[in-house]
Amino acid sequence: MSELASDSQISSWRSPTVIWPPVTSGGALITDAAQAPLPTAPTATWRKNVLEQLEQLTALKPNWNGEGGLTPRADILDSAAGLLDFVLRRAPSIAEPYIRPTPHGGILLAWQHKNSCEDLEVELDTPGIATFVHSGGGTESFTQGTLCHDGRPHQEDDRVFLRLLPRFSS
């Protein structure tokens, strides 16, 4: 991957207003937890860092990786910010994720367990949908699923994802 742009080259960032999951057509939030305030320190520090990393990704140019990589789309960056807030509300002590663009214009969020080879990766490449893969963790050596944030109630994959989050506490 090529280096990211300098601070002076970064375009202005849209204030992330995406709620994960979003409000339904009637205006009701999918979960009460989505209304909870975001946690404060220490996660507030990494949240700011991650939002800055997402902002830096707006400066990527087409072919950023030398292999035809697409620029991350604004709706995907907003969706990633919304997902991070949702994760923080559900798992306030979760460690800072690793953030990277994907070659097809998406975003990868990844967590690694601090004492094992356990990983949780979430890829956002379509508005309203994220896929996750969990690897490691003994008998549950590989789990994958789809997170939908289109106003539907939580599905089984959503519940599996939420049960995995505490494993990646800082």
C-alpha positions in Angstrom: 0.0 0.0 0.0 1.3 3.5 -0.8 1.6 6.1 2.0 -1.4 8.1 3.0 -1.7 11.7 2.2 -0.3 14.3 4.6 -2.6 16.3 6.9 -2.6 19.2 4.6 -3.8 17.1 1.7 -6.7 15.5 3.5 -10.1 16.6 2.2 -12.7 17.8 4.6 -14.4 15.0 6.5 -18.2 14.7 6.7 -19.4 14.4 10.2 -20.3 10.7 10.6 -24.0 10.7 11.2 -24.7 7.0 10.5 -26.2 5.1 13.3 -25.5 1.4 13.3 -28.1 -0.1 13.2 -30.0 2.8 11.6 -33.4 4.0 12.6 -36.4 2.2 11.1 -38.8 4.0 8.8 -40.9 4.8 11.8 -38.0 6.5 13.5 -37.5 3.9 16.3 -34.0 2.7 16.9 -33.4 -1.0 16.5 -31.9 -1.4 20.0 -31.9 0.7 23.1 -28.1 0.2 23.3 -27.8 2.4 20.1 -29.0 5.3 22.2 -26.5 4.9 24.9 -23.8 7.6 25.1 -20.4 6.7 23.7 -17.9 5.6 26.4 -15.2 8.0 27.5 -11.5 7.3 28.1 -9.7 5.1 27.2 -11.8 4.2 24.2 -12.6 7.8 23.4 -8.9 8.2 22.6 -8.8 5.4 20.1 -12.1 6.3 18.6 -10.6 9.7 17.7 -7.6 8.0 16.3 -9.7 5.7 14.2 -11.9 8.5 12.9 -8.8 10.3 11.9 -7.6 7.2 10.0 -10.9 7.0 8.2 -10.5 10.7 7.3 -7.0 10.1 5.9 -8.5 7.4 3.6 -10.5 10.1 1.8 -7.2 11.4 0.4 -6.4 8.1 -1.4 -6.3 8.3 -5.1 -7.5 5.7 -7.6 -4.9 2.9 -8.0 -3.6 3.7 -4.4 -2.1 0.2 -4.2 -0.5 0.1 -7.6 -2.9 -2.7 -8.6 -6.0 -0.7 -9.5 -7.3 -0.2 -6.0 -10.5 1.9 -5.8 -10.8 4.9 -3.5 -13.0 4.1 -0.4 -16.4 5.5 -1.0 -17.9 8.1 1.3 -20.9 6.0 2.2 -18.6 3.1 3.2 -16.5 5.4 5.4 -19.6 6.8 7.1 -20.9 3.2 7.6 -17.5 2.2 9.1 -17.8 5.2 11.6 -21.3 4.1 12.5 -20.3 0.5 13.0 -17.5 1.6 15.3 -19.9 3.6 17.4 -22.2 0.6 17.6 -19.4 -1.6 18.6 -18.2 0.8 21.3 -21.7 1.0 22.8 -21.9 -2.8 23.0 -18.3 -3.4 24.0 -16.8 -0.2 25.6 -13.5 -1.9 26.6 -12.8 -3.3 23.1 -9.3 -2.7 21.8 -8.5 -0.3 19.0 -9.2 -1.9 15.6 -6.7 -2.1 12.7 -8.2 -0.1 9.8 -7.3 -0.6 6.2 -8.8 0.2 2.8 -9.7 -2.8 0.6 -8.8 -2.9 -3.1 -12.4 -2.7 -4.2 -13.3 0.5 -2.4 -14.3 -0.9 1.0 -12.9 -0.7 4.6 -11.5 -3.5 6.7 -11.8 -3.3 10.5 -9.8 -5.9 12.4 -9.2 -6.9 16.0 -6.6 -9.3 17.3 -6.9 -11.0 20.7 -3.9 -9.7 22.8 -3.0 -13.2 24.1 -3.9 -15.6 21.4 -4.1 -16.0 17.6 -7.8 -15.1 17.6 -8.9 -12.5 15.0 -12.1 -10.7 14.2 -12.3 -9.0 10.8 -15.2 -6.9 9.5 -15.3 -5.8 5.9 -17.6 -3.1 4.7 -17.9 -2.9 0.9 -21.6 -2.5 0.3 -23.9 0.2 1.9 -26.0 -1.5 4.6 -24.0 -4.7 4.7 -20.8 -5.8 6.5 -19.3 -9.3 6.6 -17.3 -10.6 9.5 -14.9 -13.5 9.9 -13.7 -14.8 13.3 -10.7 -17.2 13.3 -8.9 -18.9 16.1 -10.5 -19.4 19.5 -10.2 -23.2 20.0 -13.3 -25.2 19.0 -14.8 -22.2 17.2 -11.9 -22.1 14.8 -13.8 -20.2 12.0 -17.0 -18.3 12.1 -18.4 -16.0 9.5 -21.5 -14.0 9.0 -23.2 -10.9 7.6 -24.3 -7.9 9.5 -27.2 -6.0 8.0 -28.0 -2.5 9.1 -31.0 -1.8 7.0 -33.5 -1.5 9.8 -34.2 -5.1 10.3 -34.2 -6.6 13.9 -31.0 -8.4 14.8 -30.5 -11.6 13.0 -28.6 -14.6 14.3 -25.3 -13.4 12.6 -25.7 -10.1 14.5 -26.0 -11.9 17.8 -23.0 -14.1 17.0 -20.9 -11.0 16.2 -22.0 -9.3 19.5 -21.0 -12.4 21.5 -17.5 -12.2 20.0 -16.8 -8.6 20.8 -15.9 -9.0 24.5 -13.1 -11.4 23.5 -11.2 -8.4 22.0 -11.2 -6.1 25.1 -8.1 -4.0 25.7 
